[in-house]
Amino acid sequence: MAIRLLLVDDHAVVRSGLRMLLEGEADVEIAGEAGTAREALDLLGRLHPDVVLMDIGLPDLSGIDAAREIKSLHPEIAIVALTIHEDEEYFFKMLEAGASGYVPKRAAPEELLTAIRAAASGEVYLYPSLAKFLVHDYLTQESTSRGERTLDGLTQREEEVLGHLADGASNTEIAETLGISPKTVARHRENIMRKLNLHSRTELVKYAIRKGIIQA
């Protein structure tokens, strides 16, 4: 049975190109197209696609938010992100939203077909140059679980970031000090605030003083 595919991209030319590329595959059937996230959500119940091939940059709702809604309403539908974004932030957010595949628009047609087929089979496909983000994140978590000292659930790296944040350092300054990217610092900061249930830099500083991470 052919894989029923819903194409979601706000550029008609892109959708047309994808249709031309995919219609020649015996195991792929284009069930429909949508130019916005809302249009795609409205079509799901009627078209019953197996896979939604979706751009992240949609005009009415981000592909990330759209993916969350799709998985909430139709958990059986697989999602493959086809995007120009190749950085950690979008990659992890899309995976967390429930995507089964992440392919950059520069990828070869064979890569896209592999991702669609994998998603339809209940598997996950990550473009090779992007999979390194997941490997790095996994190795970091493994390192933490092997005995890094924790403070209220914080990893050692998060404690380091916390100390610098409490001292008033910016994300860029912390990144330069620790030898990591500003985006990674931002992710650590989000995790710290979430784990400690803090909502402002003032609360963060008070916490750091109370725990002896910095001096008043």
Order of alpha helices (4+ residues) and beta strands (2+ residues): beta-alpha-beta-alpha-beta-alpha-beta-alpha-beta-alpha-beta-alpha-alpha-alpha-alpha-alpha
